[in-house]
Amino acid sequence: MSSEQIPSAAPSLSRLIQELQKLPGIGPKSAQRLAYYLIRLPDDDAYALADAITAVKQQIVLCAECQNLTDDSPCSICSDSRRDQDVVCVVEDPLDVLALERTRCFRGLYHVLHGVISPLNGIGPEQLKLKELYARLSGKQVQELVIATNATLEGEATAMYIRRQLAGSELKITHLARGLPVGGALEYTDELTLSRAFQGRQEL
């Protein structure tokens, strides 16, 4: 059969495949497999997935305190009176909060930057949640700032930028110990390594 004779996918299916290809790590073949998998799903499961996606887009907001993703602001971590209000841990992304929470070794608060300084990608300090961080630190309650950016060139540059911006303050600024692999991301680091990195954090 020639290529002209091969029937094309239904328009609705083609649209689904095109949209799935926009997801990170999903190529054309993976998008096709996912699309046909979704077609074979029972109606209840398919509609539940669609409802979950819609709910996330409609309900997820940034926490007014830490800038993490949440349904309610302030988020459950910021509103937890049992957390140590004296220590704030700065991370790049919301996934990093999940990774650190799994270790159960940190009981302070977080601040999510939503990225790192990367001039090659056109990302400067103004694109990050740094103004919100400085506003939090202007009060007297925070005593220590733990910088937990990833062990990459961009992560290190962001950490040093924050350190320079806070030079002269009485705030104690620490960095996770470098038991973390260089070039590695927090979200892919095992819990034991993260725990030891926290325990061995050093002043910048």
C-alpha atoms as an extended CHARMM CRD file, in Angstrom:
* protein
*
       204  EXT
         1         1  MET       CA              0.0000000000        0.0000000000        0.0000000000  PROA      1               0.0000000000
         2         2  SER       CA              1.4410000000        3.4130000000       -0.9240000000  PROA      2               0.0000000000
         3         3  SER       CA              1.7790000000        6.2110000000        1.6060000000  PROA      3               0.0000000000
         4         4  GLU       CA             -1.0940000000        8.0390000000       -0.1390000000  PROA      4               0.0000000000
         5         5  GLN       CA             -3.4100000000        5.1180000000        0.5700000000  PROA      5               0.0000000000
         6         6  ILE       CA             -2.6560000000        4.8800000000        4.2920000000  PROA      6               0.0000000000
         7         7  PRO       CA             -5.5690000000        6.4930000000        6.1200000000  PROA      7               0.0000000000
         8         8  SER       CA             -4.6050000000        9.3720000000        8.3810000000  PROA      8               0.0000000000
         9         9  ALA       CA             -5.5580000000        9.4730000000       12.0420000000  PROA      9               0.0000000000
        10        10  ALA       CA             -8.8800000000       10.9820000000       13.0020000000  PROA      10              0.0000000000
        11        11  PRO       CA             -8.6000000000       14.7350000000       13.5990000000  PROA      11              0.0000000000
        12        12  SER       CA             -9.3710000000       14.4030000000       17.3170000000  PROA      12              0.0000000000
        13        13  LEU       CA             -6.7210000000       11.6910000000       17.6820000000  PROA      13              0.0000000000
        14        14  SER       CA             -4.1620000000       13.7290000000       15.7540000000  PROA      14              0.0000000000
        15        15  ARG       CA             -4.8250000000       16.6820000000       18.0320000000  PROA      15              0.0000000000
        16        16  LEU       CA             -4.3340000000       14.5180000000       21.1280000000  PROA      16              0.0000000000
        17        17  ILE       CA             -1.0380000000       13.1690000000       19.7690000000  PROA      17              0.0000000000
        18        18  GLN       CA              0.1720000000       16.6980000000       18.9900000000  PROA      18              0.0000000000
        19        19  GLU       CA             -0.6800000000       17.9020000000       22.4940000000  PROA      19              0.0000000000
        20        20  LEU       CA              1.0150000000       14.9100000000       24.1530000000  PROA      20              0.0000000000
        21        21  GLN       CA              4.2000000000       15.6300000000       22.1980000000  PROA      21              0.0000000000
        22        22  LYS       CA              4.4430000000       18.9440000000       24.0300000000  PROA      22              0.0000000000
        23        23  LEU       CA              5.0830000000       17.0960000000       27.3040000000  PROA      23              0.0000000000
        24        24  PRO       CA              8.7520000000       16.8570000000       28.3680000000  PROA      24              0.0000000000
        25        25  GLY       CA             10.4570000000       13.6620000000       27.2560000000  PROA      25              0.0000000000
        26        26  ILE       CA              7.5760000000       12.6280000000       24.9820000000  PROA      26              0.0000000000
        27        27  GLY       CA              8.4560000000       12.1050000000       21.3190000000  PROA      27              0.0000000000
        28        28  PRO       CA              6.1490000000       11.2470000000       18.4070000000  PROA      28              0.0000000000
        29        29  LYS       CA              6.1630000000        7.4780000000       19.0370000000  PROA      29              0.0000000000
        30        30  SER       CA              5.5720000000        7.8510000000       22.7800000000  PROA      30              0.0000000000
        31        31  ALA       CA              2.7770000000       10.3400000000       22.1040000000  PROA      31              0.0000000000
        32        32  GLN       CA              1.0850000000        7.8650000000       19.7800000000  PROA      32              0.0000000000
        33        33  ARG       CA              1.3330000000        5.0380000000       22.3310000000  PROA      33              0.0000000000
        34        34  LEU       CA             -0.0740000000        7.2700000000       25.0750000000  PROA      34              0.0000000000
        35        35  ALA       CA             -2.9020000000        8.4380000000       22.8430000000  PROA      35              0.0000000000
        36        36  TYR       CA             -3.9890000000        4.9070000000       21.9870000000  PROA      36              0.0000000000
        37        37  TYR       CA             -3.6430000000        3.9230000000       25.6420000000  PROA      37              0.0000000000
        38        38  LEU       CA             -5.9720000000        6.7680000000       26.6170000000  PROA      38              0.0000000000
        39        39  ILE       CA             -8.4950000000        5.6960000000       23.9920000000  PROA      39              0.0000000000
        40        40  ARG       CA             -8.5950000000        2.2210000000       25.5110000000  PROA      40              0.0000000000
        41        41  LEU       CA             -9.0650000000        3.5390000000       29.0540000000  PROA      41              0.0000000000
        42        42  PRO       CA            -12.4770000000        2.9910000000       30.6430000000  PROA      42              0.0000000000
        43        43  ASP       CA            -14.5880000000        6.1420000000       30.4140000000  PROA      43              0.0000000000
        44        44  ASP       CA            -14.4800000000        6.7590000000       34.1680000000  PROA      44              0.0000000000
        45        45  ASP       CA            -10.6670000000        6.6430000000       34.2520000000  PROA      45              0.0000000000
        46        46  ALA       CA            -10.2970000000        8.8840000000       31.2080000000  PROA      46              0.0000000000
        47        47  TYR       CA            -12.7110000000       11.4910000000       32.5820000000  PROA      47              0.0000000000
        48        48  ALA       CA            -11.0230000000       11.3340000000       35.9970000000  PROA      48              0.0000000000
        49        49  LEU       CA             -7.6750000000       12.1320000000       34.3320000000  PROA      49              0.0000000000
        50        50  ALA       CA             -9.2110000000       15.0100000000       32.3750000000  PROA      50              0.0000000000
        51        51  ASP       CA            -10.8630000000       16.3570000000       35.5460000000  PROA      51              0.0000000000
        52        52  ALA       CA             -7.5480000000       16.1490000000       37.4400000000  PROA      52              0.0000000000
        53        53  ILE       CA             -5.7640000000       18.1690000000       34.7480000000  PROA      53              0.0000000000
        54        54  THR       CA             -8.5450000000       20.7630000000       34.7100000000  PROA      54              0.0000000000
        55        55  ALA       CA             -8.5470000000       21.0180000000       38.5140000000  PROA      55              0.0000000000
        56        56  VAL       CA             -4.7790000000       21.5670000000       38.6120000000  PROA      56              0.0000000000
        57        57  LYS       CA             -4.9960000000       24.3910000000       36.0930000000  PROA      57              0.0000000000
        58        58  GLN       CA             -7.9120000000       26.0030000000       37.9180000000  PROA      58              0.0000000000
        59        59  GLN       CA             -6.8860000000       25.5320000000       41.5490000000  PROA      59              0.0000000000
        60        60  ILE       CA             -3.0860000000       25.5110000000       41.8080000000  PROA      60              0.0000000000
        61        61  VAL       CA             -1.6180000000       28.8490000000       42.9370000000  PROA      61              0.0000000000
        62        62  LEU       CA              1.7000000000       30.0060000000       44.3220000000  PROA      62              0.0000000000
        63        63  CYS       CA              1.9480000000       30.2040000000       48.0960000000  PROA      63              0.0000000000
        64        64  ALA       CA              2.1780000000       33.8610000000       49.0920000000  PROA      64              0.0000000000
        65        65  GLU       CA              4.9530000000       32.9890000000       51.5490000000  PROA      65              0.0000000000
        66        66  CYS       CA              7.2200000000       30.3800000000       49.9680000000  PROA      66              0.0000000000
        67        67  GLN       CA              6.1090000000       30.4850000000       46.3020000000  PROA      67              0.0000000000
        68        68  ASN       CA              5.5490000000       26.7230000000       46.2650000000  PROA      68              0.0000000000
        69        69  LEU       CA              2.6320000000       25.2150000000       44.3430000000  PROA      69              0.0000000000
        70        70  THR       CA             -0.4570000000       24.8200000000       46.5010000000  PROA      70              0.0000000000
        71        71  ASP       CA             -4.2510000000       24.6870000000       46.4660000000  PROA      71              0.0000000000
        72        72  ASP       CA             -4.4720000000       27.1160000000       49.3850000000  PROA      72              0.0000000000
        73        73  SER       CA             -2.2550000000       30.0280000000       50.3660000000  PROA      73              0.0000000000
        74        74  PRO       CA             -0.3940000000       29.9240000000       52.6580000000  PROA      74              0.0000000000
        75        75  CYS       CA              0.5190000000       26.3130000000       51.9480000000  PROA      75              0.0000000000
        76        76  SER       CA              0.3950000000       23.4900000000       54.4840000000  PROA      76              0.0000000000
        77        77  ILE       CA              4.1230000000       23.8350000000       55.2790000000  PROA      77              0.0000000000
        78        78  CYS       CA              4.0700000000       27.5880000000       55.8410000000  PROA      78              0.0000000000
        79        79  SER       CA              0.9370000000       27.3510000000       57.9770000000  PROA      79              0.0000000000
        80        80  ASP       CA              2.3110000000       24.5320000000       60.1370000000  PROA      80              0.0000000000
        81        81  SER       CA              3.1940000000       26.0790000000       63.5280000000  PROA      81              0.0000000000
        82        82  ARG       CA              5.3520000000       23.0430000000       64.3440000000  PROA      82              0.0000000000
        83        83  ARG       CA              7.8860000000       23.9800000000       61.6390000000  PROA      83              0.0000000000
        84        84  ASP       CA             11.0320000000       25.8880000000       62.6110000000  PROA      84              0.0000000000
        85        85  GLN       CA             10.2720000000       29.4770000000       61.6380000000  PROA      85              0.0000000000
        86        86  ASP       CA             13.9140000000       30.5250000000       62.0910000000  PROA      86              0.0000000000
        87        87  VAL       CA             15.2930000000       28.6060000000       59.0910000000  PROA      87              0.0000000000
        88        88  VAL       CA             14.4000000000       29.0130000000       55.4120000000  PROA      88              0.0000000000
        89        89  CYS       CA             15.6900000000       26.6390000000       52.7370000000  PROA      89              0.0000000000
        90        90  VAL       CA             15.9810000000       28.0320000000       49.2020000000  PROA      90              0.0000000000
        91        91  VAL       CA             15.3790000000       25.5620000000       46.3630000000  PROA      91              0.0000000000
        92        92  GLU       CA             15.0930000000       25.8580000000       42.6060000000  PROA      92              0.0000000000
        93        93  ASP       CA             11.8220000000       24.0570000000       41.9200000000  PROA      93              0.0000000000
        94        94  PRO       CA              8.7320000000       22.6540000000       43.6830000000  PROA      94              0.0000000000
        95        95  LEU       CA             10.0070000000       19.1040000000       43.0300000000  PROA      95              0.0000000000
        96        96  ASP       CA             12.9970000000       19.8940000000       45.2530000000  PROA      96              0.0000000000
        97        97  VAL       CA             10.6560000000       20.5650000000       48.1790000000  PROA      97              0.0000000000
        98        98  LEU       CA              9.1550000000       17.0990000000       47.7280000000  PROA      98              0.0000000000
        99        99  ALA       CA             12.6200000000       15.5280000000       47.5950000000  PROA      99              0.0000000000
       100       100  LEU       CA             13.7510000000       17.2310000000       50.8120000000  PROA      100             0.0000000000
       101       101  GLU       CA             10.4960000000       16.5070000000       52.6190000000  PROA      101             0.0000000000
       102       102  ARG       CA             10.9660000000       12.8100000000       51.9290000000  PROA      102             0.0000000000
       103       103  THR       CA             14.1980000000       12.8650000000       53.9490000000  PROA      103             0.0000000000
       104       104  ARG       CA             12.3670000000       14.1720000000       57.0560000000  PROA      104             0.0000000000
       105       105  CYS       CA             15.6490000000       15.7910000000       58.1000000000  PROA      105             0.0000000000
       106       106  PHE       CA             14.5340000000       19.4060000000       57.6450000000  PROA      106             0.0000000000
       107       107  ARG       CA             11.7570000000       20.9470000000       59.7080000000  PROA      107             0.0000000000
       108       108  GLY       CA             12.1090000000       24.5640000000       58.6880000000  PROA      108             0.0000000000
       109       109  LEU       CA             10.4140000000       26.5410000000       55.9030000000  PROA      109             0.0000000000
       110       110  TYR       CA             11.1300000000       26.7320000000       52.1760000000  PROA      110             0.0000000000
       111       111  HSD       CA             11.4070000000       29.3030000000       49.4340000000  PROA      111             0.0000000000
       112       112  VAL       CA             11.0480000000       28.2330000000       45.7880000000  PROA      112             0.0000000000
       113       113  LEU       CA             12.9040000000       30.3140000000       43.1950000000  PROA      113             0.0000000000
       114       114  HSD       CA             11.2520000000       28.6970000000       40.1630000000  PROA      114             0.0000000000
       115       115  GLY       CA             14.5170000000       28.4850000000       38.2690000000  PROA      115             0.0000000000
       116       116  VAL       CA             18.1470000000       29.5790000000       38.3650000000  PROA      116             0.0000000000
       117       117  ILE       CA             20.1450000000       32.4140000000       36.8800000000  PROA      117             0.0000000000
       118       118  SER       CA             21.0940000000       31.3380000000       33.3550000000  PROA      118             0.0000000000
       119       119  PRO       CA             22.1850000000       34.1440000000       31.0040000000  PROA      119             0.0000000000
       120       120  LEU       CA             22.4960000000       31.7240000000       28.0720000000  PROA      120             0.0000000000
       121       121  ASN       CA             18.8000000000       30.9530000000       28.4290000000  PROA      121             0.0000000000
       122       122  GLY       CA             17.8370000000       34.5610000000       29.0290000000  PROA      122             0.0000000000
       123       123  ILE       CA             17.0350000000       34.0250000000       32.7080000000  PROA      123             0.0000000000
       124       124  GLY       CA             18.2200000000       36.7570000000       35.0370000000  PROA      124             0.0000000000
       125       125  PRO       CA             17.5840000000       37.4590000000       38.7270000000  PROA      125             0.0000000000
       126       126  GLU       CA             14.4320000000       39.4010000000       37.8830000000  PROA      126             0.0000000000
       127       127  GLN       CA             12.8090000000       36.2400000000       36.4920000000  PROA      127             0.0000000000
       128       128  LEU       CA             13.2400000000       34.3950000000       39.7950000000  PROA      128             0.0000000000
       129       129  LYS       CA             11.2840000000       34.7580000000       43.0450000000  PROA      129             0.0000000000
       130       130  LEU       CA             14.1320000000       36.6880000000       44.6610000000  PROA      130             0.0000000000
       131       131  LYS       CA             12.2430000000       39.8470000000       45.5930000000  PROA      131             0.0000000000
       132       132  GLU       CA              9.8040000000       37.7030000000       47.5100000000  PROA      132             0.0000000000
       133       133  LEU       CA             12.7250000000       36.0060000000       49.2740000000  PROA      133             0.0000000000
       134       134  TYR       CA             14.3370000000       39.2850000000       50.3160000000  PROA      134             0.0000000000
       135       135  ALA       CA             10.9780000000       40.5260000000       51.6130000000  PROA      135             0.0000000000
       136       136  ARG       CA             10.7200000000       37.4500000000       53.8540000000  PROA      136             0.0000000000
       137       137  LEU       CA             14.2370000000       37.9420000000       55.1410000000  PROA      137             0.0000000000
       138       138  SER       CA             13.6880000000       41.6040000000       55.9870000000  PROA      138             0.0000000000
       139       139  GLY       CA             11.9720000000       40.5620000000       59.1860000000  PROA      139             0.0000000000
       140       140  LYS       CA             13.9200000000       39.5350000000       62.2880000000  PROA      140             0.0000000000
       141       141  GLN       CA             12.5180000000       36.0150000000       62.6700000000  PROA      141             0.0000000000
       142       142  VAL       CA             14.6690000000       34.1810000000       60.0870000000  PROA      142             0.0000000000
       143       143  GLN       CA             18.0850000000       33.3850000000       61.5190000000  PROA      143             0.0000000000
       144       144  GLU       CA             19.4840000000       30.9760000000       58.9120000000  PROA      144             0.0000000000
       145       145  LEU       CA             19.1460000000       30.7350000000       55.1530000000  PROA      145             0.0000000000
       146       146  VAL       CA             20.0060000000       27.3170000000       53.6990000000  PROA      146             0.0000000000
       147       147  ILE       CA             20.7830000000       27.5430000000       49.9890000000  PROA      147             0.0000000000
       148       148  ALA       CA             19.9280000000       24.2050000000       48.3880000000  PROA      148             0.0000000000
       149       149  THR       CA             20.3540000000       24.9570000000       44.7130000000  PROA      149             0.0000000000
       150       150  ASN       CA             21.5300000000       22.0970000000       42.5210000000  PROA      150             0.0000000000
       151       151  ALA       CA             25.2380000000       21.3320000000       42.1030000000  PROA      151             0.0000000000
       152       152  THR       CA             25.3900000000       22.7960000000       38.5970000000  PROA      152             0.0000000000
       153       153  LEU       CA             27.1170000000       25.8940000000       37.2330000000  PROA      153             0.0000000000
       154       154  GLU       CA             23.7790000000       27.7320000000       37.1920000000  PROA      154             0.0000000000
       155       155  GLY       CA             22.8780000000       26.5250000000       40.6700000000  PROA      155             0.0000000000
       156       156  GLU       CA             26.2290000000       27.6150000000       42.0820000000  PROA      156             0.0000000000
       157       157  ALA       CA             26.0300000000       30.9820000000       40.3250000000  PROA      157             0.0000000000
       158       158  THR       CA             22.5630000000       31.5590000000       41.7750000000  PROA      158             0.0000000000
       159       159  ALA       CA             23.7700000000       30.6350000000       45.2690000000  PROA      159             0.0000000000
       160       160  MET       CA             26.6720000000       33.0740000000       45.0560000000  PROA      160             0.0000000000
       161       161  TYR       CA             24.4210000000       35.8160000000       43.6920000000  PROA      161             0.0000000000
       162       162  ILE       CA             22.1010000000       35.4530000000       46.6770000000  PROA      162             0.0000000000
       163       163  ARG       CA             25.0990000000       35.4650000000       49.0120000000  PROA      163             0.0000000000
       164       164  ARG       CA             26.3980000000       38.7030000000       47.4970000000  PROA      164             0.0000000000
       165       165  GLN       CA             22.9920000000       40.3530000000       47.7080000000  PROA      165             0.0000000000
       166       166  LEU       CA             22.8170000000       39.5400000000       51.4110000000  PROA      166             0.0000000000
       167       167  ALA       CA             26.3910000000       40.5450000000       52.2070000000  PROA      167             0.0000000000
       168       168  GLY       CA             26.5970000000       42.5660000000       55.3960000000  PROA      168             0.0000000000
       169       169  SER       CA             23.4380000000       41.1110000000       56.9060000000  PROA      169             0.0000000000
       170       170  GLU       CA             23.5110000000       39.2740000000       60.2000000000  PROA      170             0.0000000000
       171       171  LEU       CA             21.7760000000       36.3090000000       58.6060000000  PROA      171             0.0000000000
       172       172  LYS       CA             23.6030000000       32.9890000000       58.7770000000  PROA      172             0.0000000000
       173       173  ILE       CA             23.8770000000       31.6230000000       55.2330000000  PROA      173             0.0000000000
       174       174  THR       CA             24.7020000000       27.9620000000       54.6810000000  PROA      174             0.0000000000
       175       175  HSD       CA             24.9350000000       25.6460000000       51.6900000000  PROA      175             0.0000000000
       176       176  LEU       CA             24.2600000000       21.9310000000       51.5070000000  PROA      176             0.0000000000
       177       177  ALA       CA             27.4230000000       19.8580000000       51.8970000000  PROA      177             0.0000000000
       178       178  ARG       CA             28.9310000000       18.7070000000       48.6610000000  PROA      178             0.0000000000
       179       179  GLY       CA             28.2050000000       15.0500000000       49.1300000000  PROA      179             0.0000000000
       180       180  LEU       CA             25.7490000000       15.7710000000       46.3590000000  PROA      180             0.0000000000
       181       181  PRO       CA             27.0280000000       14.7720000000       42.9060000000  PROA      181             0.0000000000
       182       182  VAL       CA             28.2610000000       17.6930000000       40.8130000000  PROA      182             0.0000000000
       183       183  GLY       CA             25.7640000000       18.3460000000       38.0560000000  PROA      183             0.0000000000
       184       184  GLY       CA             23.0610000000       16.3940000000       39.8720000000  PROA      184             0.0000000000
       185       185  ALA       CA             19.5380000000       17.5290000000       40.7000000000  PROA      185             0.0000000000
       186       186  LEU       CA             17.9520000000       17.2930000000       44.1390000000  PROA      186             0.0000000000
       187       187  GLU       CA             14.8290000000       15.5630000000       42.8500000000  PROA      187             0.0000000000
       188       188  TYR       CA             16.9190000000       12.5900000000       41.6280000000  PROA      188             0.0000000000
       189       189  THR       CA             19.1410000000       12.3390000000       44.7180000000  PROA      189             0.0000000000
       190       190  ASP       CA             18.5460000000        9.5270000000       47.1930000000  PROA      190             0.0000000000
       191       191  GLU       CA             17.2160000000       10.3550000000       50.6530000000  PROA      191             0.0000000000
       192       192  LEU       CA             20.3580000000        9.2850000000       52.5630000000  PROA      192             0.0000000000
       193       193  THR       CA             22.6060000000       11.5450000000       50.4710000000  PROA      193             0.0000000000
       194       194  LEU       CA             20.2090000000       14.4630000000       50.9400000000  PROA      194             0.0000000000
       195       195  SER       CA             20.0620000000       13.8670000000       54.6910000000  PROA      195             0.0000000000
       196       196  ARG       CA             23.8510000000       13.8540000000       54.9920000000  PROA      196             0.0000000000
       197       197  ALA       CA             24.1150000000       16.9600000000       52.8140000000  PROA      197             0.0000000000
       198       198  PHE       CA             21.7760000000       18.7720000000       55.1950000000  PROA      198             0.0000000000
       199       199  GLN       CA             23.6100000000       17.5910000000       58.2810000000  PROA      199             0.0000000000
       200       200  GLY       CA             26.9390000000       18.7100000000       56.8270000000  PROA      200             0.0000000000
       201       201  ARG       CA             25.8410000000       22.0720000000       55.4320000000  PROA      201             0.0000000000
       202       202  GLN       CA             28.4820000000       24.7870000000       55.5690000000  PROA      202             0.0000000000
       203       203  GLU       CA             28.4880000000       28.5350000000       55.8110000000  PROA      203             0.0000000000
       204       204  LEU       CA             28.9860000000       30.4770000000       52.5990000000  PROA      204             0.0000000000
